[in-house]
């Protein structure tokens, strides 16, 4: 007794037989000839029956082995064999399933005929050589063509019996090609050119039969494909659907091998050799449509999906796919979706859905683009503004070369306009669009020339700023650097200590309450250059100075809010840090709002008057901060009077720091 009998002899039949044996399901693979069994290897679970069977012999074989399931994976053009298998299963009562080879992708330039006779009739009215790839069984029908021996080049299996049959039809020498397929597109194309063919006759043998490779070769060489339709309009399972059914029916526990593949820019030329090999082995390609279509083999199953959770669920629900490739643009380690996807897949690995997750790197956009424009990238600031906040202005101001991925058609114009607004209109922008595709576009221009440019969303930019100024590595912009008026300004020494107590991160969200001239706001924005700073000020003259200093220091991540706290803070994003330089008597209400927004916000308060110090200490007690620190700072600066230097004292300042313990900085 065997679990399954597979009528094979095709690539699909061999694949399913091996699949069952691999997972310890006993199977008998029936093939018509010894030649057909060469792709199979007998073992404990796989036995081979070689030899042609009629309907009665099939019934006898099924009764002998009493299979739980019969799979018909014979050739789509073997209509008589399929009818015999169905009849045998009906007469014996065994369960039958048809496994169908997927049809190829048809082309508008091709000629479609119903059967071999119709193909011969069509060719009677044509001139030009013919590459015949339909095999030896119906070769005799093509001898009806009056000039068949001169026009036809027949490609058949290289078996002695087949060659002898063809010779009997009058085909020999260079008009008879004995080879085992399927064949690559390049080899098909070479044969068409070698024999100066005008027509290629084929059956729709699907992916396994190399159908698409034949069609592609024909169209590339201006050869007309003549496609013979399938004799039966059948319904059945694809190989993948069959495997899915088998896993459920026989309780096969499978684990998929999943490959995260960086496909480069998207064209075939930027896919690595290692990547091509992974694609060729894959049972399934997953990815966004543009990426998946750029790498999939003709007829290869594909799922168009880019969301990590949905990909993980699909793999879990379809255990029939043993080798899965997930296509990701560029390199998997360069602003890629691989990071989130890995988390999902590794969780699935722990739940025993996947056997292994492999990562294959690709060519990143920065490597490709910088080589195309002839600039090194080892000294460039590299970032992405695609789908995320990115303060490119600050980076360009401080770095000679900045590379960034963009994400909208107007991104170049918006960047150029900001550069012009901040006095950097002479910065050169190298722009790349549709990299590696036939419509690739690479050019350079000054920012002031691109303020109205509308390009492609699929783009990158490298900004080259000859006048870049390195940022300070510590706090401490000199006071004289700021534009000053009558508004109060936090002096350099106090500013340095206050900012060091804040302990900002590069992506901090900061409030500067009572911003005045904006010296603290500007330094916050310079330090947290990938975050956001909100400068809140109620006085008109101070707000005007804030705008001037924002412009001078090109701190695009600084947003100025005219109004009085706490009301002006209510609609702002949740802060991670807050500096209070002036509260207008509303200190308690301001801190209450800050804590309502974020219990872990880090707050630094500057107090000059004794009344403010008293109010601040009362607030510290009321809210019972876990971390409370008060520093009194008295600084003096030298002043030249004649040939003498006198130390002139600044107003003493109390610097108060407070924060709750969670995630303490």
C-alpha positions, 0 to 999 in steps of 0.5 A, a space after each residue: 500500500 502507498 499513500 499516493 500514486 503520482 502519474 508523472 513524467 513531467 517536471 511537476 510530477 517529479 517535483 511533487 513525488 520528491 516533495 512527498 518522499 522528502 516528507 516521508 509520505 510513501 509515493 509511487 511515481 509512474 512514468 512512461 519511459 526509463 528516460 522519464 525517471 531520470 529526474 527521480 531517485 528511488 528511496 525508502 518512500 519513493 518507488 518508480 514504475 516505468 512503462 506505458 499503461 493503458 486504462 486497464 493496467 492503470 486500474 490494476 496498479 491502483 488496486 494493487 497499491 490502494 493509494 489514499 490519493 491519485 495525482 495526475 501530473 501528466 503533460 497538458 497535451 497528453 489528453 488521452 493519458 489524462 482520460 485513462 487516469 480519470 477513468 481508472 480512478 472512477 472505476 476503482 473509487 480512488 480519489 483523483 486530483 489533476 495537477 496542471 502546469 500553469 499557462 504561459 504569458 501570451 503575446 499580442 504578436 503571436 499567432 494562436 491556433 487550435 491544434 497541430 492541423 491548424 498550425 500546418 494550415 497557417 504555415 502553408 500560406 507563409 514563407 521562411 524557415 521554421 523552428 519546430 519545438 513541439 516534439 516528435 509525436 506530431 512531427 509527421 503532420 508537418 510533412 504536409 507542408 510542400 517544402 517541409 524538408 527545407 523549411 523546418 528545423 525540428 528540435 526533439 529529445 535526443 533518444 535513439 528511438 526518437 531520432 529514428 522516427 524523425 529520420 523516417 519522416 525525412 528529417 535528418 542532418 542540420 534539420 534535426 536537433 536532438 537536445 533535452 530542454 527546457 532551454 534558456 532564452 539566449 539558446 533559443 535566440 541563438 538557434 533562431 538566428 543560426 537557422 534564419 527562422 521566420 516562425 517558431 512553433 510551440 505548445 503552451 508548455 508553461 514555465 516548466 517547459 520553457 514556454 516564456 523563454 521561447 516566446 521572448 527569444 522569438 520576439 527579440 529576433 522578430 520571429 513570429 510565434 505560432 502557439 498551439 492551444 491545449 487540447 483539453 480545457 481543464 481545471 486543476 491545482 497548480 504545483 503550489 496549490 497541490 503542495 498546500 493540499 498535501 501538507 493539510 491532507 497528510 499533516 506535513 510540518 513544513 518550514 520555509 527558507 526565507 531570503 531577504 534580497 536586496 535587488 539593487 536599483 531595480 534593473 536586472 543589471 544591478 541584481 547580484 549573481 548571488 541574488 539571481 541564484 536565489 531567485 532561480 531557486 525560489 518557489 515564490 517571490 514577494 514584494 512591491 509590484 515594481 520590485 517583484 516584477 523586476 526579478 521574477 522568472 517567467 511564470 514564477 508565482 508572485 505575491 504583491 505585498 510590502 507590509 511586514 505583518 501581511 508578509 509574515 501572515 502569508 508565509 505562515 498560511 502557505 507552508 507549501 512554499 519551501 523557498 521564498 524570496 522577499 524583494 527589497 529595493 537597494 541594499 537590505 541594510 540601507 534605509 530598508 524595510 528589512 529591519 521591521 520584516 526581520 522582527 516579524 520573521 524571527 518571531 515566526 521562526 520562534 513559533 516554528 513557521 520558518 526554518 531559516 532566514 537568509 539575508 542577501 545584500 544588494 547595491 545601495 542607491 548611495 553606492 550606485 549614484 555617487 559612482 555615477 556622478 564621480 564623487 566619493 561617499 566615504 566623507 558624505 553625510 548619508 540620510 533618507 527623507 523618504 517617509 520620515 522627518 529629516 533636517 536636510 538644511 542643517 546637514 547641508 549647512 554643516 557638511 560639504 556632501 550630503 546624500 539623501 533618498 527623496 520620496 515625492 515629485 516636489 522634494 527637489 524643488 522644496 529642498 532648493 527653495 529652503 536652501 535659497 531661503 537660508 542663503 544657500 542658493 549656490 549649493 549644487 544639487 546632483 539629482 538622480 531619478 529612476 536609477 538604473 532604469 532605461 528612463 534614468 535621469 542624472 543632472 546637476 544644478 544650483 539650488 536657486 535654479 531648481 525651485 520650481 523643478 518637478 521630478 520623479 518620486 523615485 529619486 535621490 540627491 547629493 548636495 555639494 556645499 563648498 561653504 559648509 561650516 562644521 558644527 560645534 561639537 559642544 554647546 557654546 555659540 559666542 554671544 556676539 554671533 547672535 542678532 540682538 535687540 532689546 529682548 533678553 538673551 541667555 548668556 553663553 556661560 549660563 546657556 552652556 550649563 543649562 543645555 548640558 543639564 538638559 542632555 539633549 538627543 539628536 532627535 529630541 522634541 524640545 520647548 523653549 518657553 520665554 525664548 527671547 532672542 533665541 540663543 537657547 532655541 538656536 543651540 537646542 536646534 543645532 544639537 537636536 538637529 534631527 528633532 524639533 524645537 518650539 520657541 515660544 515667545 509673546 513679545 513682538 520684538 523678541 519674535 522678530 529676533 527669533 526669526 532673524 536668528 533662525 535665518 542666520 543659523 539655518 535651523 530649519 527644525 526650529 518652529 517659532 510660536 507666538 503666544 504665552 505659555 501654557 496656552 501656547 503649548 497645548 497643541 504642540 507635539 509631546 516634548 522630551 525636554 523643556 527649557 523655561 527661561 521666562 514664565 510670566 508668573 505661570 510656572 506652576 501651570 506650565 509644569 503641570 501641562 508639561 507633565 500632563 503631556 509627558 510624565 518623563 519630560 526633562 525640565 531645566 528652569 533658569 531663575 533670576 529673581 528671588 520670587 521665581 526661585 521660591 515659586 520653582 522650589 514650591 513646584 518641585 515639592 508639589 510634584 515630588 520629582 525624583 531628580 531635583 537639582 539646583 545650581 547657583 551660577 555666578 560668572 564674571 567676564 574681564 573688561 579692559 580699562 586702560 592697561 588694566 583688566 577688571 572682572 565684571 560680574 554677570 547677574 547670578 542665575 539659579 539653574 534648576 533641573 527636574 525629572 521623574 525616574 522612568 528612563 532617566 537620562 
